[in-house]
Structures are given as C-alpha cells and as structure tokens.
Amino acid sequence: MHKNNDIAVKFAKDNGYDTVSPCKRKTWNGLPLYFAKFHNEENMIIGLPTFIIVDSERTRFANRDETRRIMGLVSHPAEFTESLEDYL
C-alpha cells in the first residue's frame, strides 16, 4: 500500500499538487484511488475534486466521467446506498 501512496504523491507533485489522501473507497475498478490536495488555501479547487488512479502500467487522473461516478453523481439503481462521504 505504501508503494501505491508513494507513486500517487510523486504523480501529484509532478502535476502541481502538494500531496494526496487515500480515499475511503480505497479503489476504483480494483485500482488504488487517491484524492489530490494542496497544502494551502491559496490553491483551492473549485469544481470537481481531482482523483488519482494508480495503475501498475500507468498512473493517471480520473477523467470527468469517472470522477462523477466515483462521487456518485450519476444515476444508480434504487438499491444503491453509497454517498460522497463514502469516497473522500
């Protein structure tokens, strides 16, 4: 798990973020999932959060559709009970 965290932190820093937090959900389609963060409020994110998906072949940002699905902003069956709090 630490290896994936180190990969996510390096990816975040290489792309202008300061660090990451593991998401409570922990995975997306079986891959480790992290939330990219800034340390100061000067660089606040307005809009959708930035998720990082760690893949053994390629670490990447979640695309807009994936981000919306991770956050639960798409239609789900009636039995779906997860919320945004389950992911961040």
C-alpha positions as CSV (number, residue, x, y, z in Angstrom):
1,M,0.0,0.0,0.0
2,H,2.9,2.4,0.8
3,K,4.3,1.9,-2.7
4,N,1.0,3.0,-4.3
5,N,0.8,6.0,-2.0
6,D,4.4,7.0,-3.0
7,I,3.5,6.6,-6.7
8,A,0.4,8.8,-6.2
9,V,2.3,11.5,-4.2
10,K,5.0,11.7,-7.0
11,F,2.3,11.9,-9.7
12,A,0.5,14.6,-7.8
13,K,3.7,16.7,-7.2
14,D,4.7,16.2,-10.9
15,N,1.3,17.7,-11.8
16,G,1.4,20.7,-9.4
17,Y,-0.4,19.3,-6.3
18,D,1.3,19.1,-2.9
19,T,0.1,15.7,-1.7
20,V,-2.6,13.1,-1.8
21,S,-5.0,11.4,0.6
22,P,-6.2,7.8,0.2
23,C,-10.0,7.8,-0.5
24,K,-12.2,6.0,1.9
25,R,-13.4,4.0,-1.1
26,K,-9.8,2.8,-1.5
27,T,-10.2,1.5,-5.0
28,W,-11.9,2.3,-8.3
29,N,-12.4,-0.7,-10.6
30,G,-9.9,-2.6,-8.5
31,L,-7.2,0.1,-8.7
32,P,-5.9,2.3,-5.8
33,L,-7.7,5.6,-5.6
34,Y,-6.3,8.9,-4.1
35,F,-7.5,12.5,-3.8
36,A,-5.0,15.2,-5.0
37,K,-4.6,18.0,-2.5
38,F,-2.9,21.4,-2.0
39,H,-1.5,22.4,1.4
40,N,-2.7,26.0,1.4
41,E,-6.0,27.6,0.7
42,E,-4.4,29.8,-2.0
43,N,-4.8,26.9,-4.4
44,M,-8.3,25.9,-3.6
45,I,-10.1,23.7,-6.1
46,I,-13.5,24.9,-7.2
47,G,-15.5,22.3,-9.1
48,L,-15.0,18.6,-9.2
49,P,-12.2,17.1,-7.0
50,T,-9.2,15.6,-8.6
51,F,-8.8,11.8,-8.2
52,I,-5.7,9.9,-9.0
53,I,-5.9,6.3,-10.1
54,V,-2.7,4.2,-9.5
55,D,-2.3,1.5,-12.2
56,S,0.7,-0.7,-12.5
57,E,1.1,0.3,-16.1
58,R,0.0,4.0,-15.9
59,T,-0.9,6.3,-13.0
60,R,-3.4,8.9,-14.2
61,F,-6.1,11.4,-13.2
62,A,-9.6,10.1,-13.3
63,N,-11.5,11.6,-16.2
64,R,-14.6,13.6,-15.8
65,D,-17.0,10.7,-16.2
66,E,-15.0,8.5,-13.7
67,T,-14.9,11.4,-11.3
68,R,-18.7,11.9,-11.4
69,R,-19.2,8.1,-10.9
70,I,-16.7,8.0,-8.0
71,M,-18.6,10.8,-6.4
72,G,-22.0,9.2,-7.0
73,L,-23.2,12.0,-9.3
74,V,-24.7,9.6,-11.8
75,S,-28.0,7.7,-11.7
76,H,-27.8,4.5,-9.7
77,P,-30.3,1.7,-9.1
78,A,-32.7,2.2,-6.2
79,E,-30.7,-0.2,-4.0
80,F,-27.5,1.9,-4.3
81,T,-26.9,3.4,-0.9
82,E,-23.4,5.0,-1.1
83,S,-22.8,8.7,-0.8
84,L,-20.0,11.2,-1.4
85,E,-18.9,10.7,2.3
86,D,-18.0,7.1,1.4
87,Y,-15.4,8.3,-1.2
88,L,-13.5,11.2,0.2
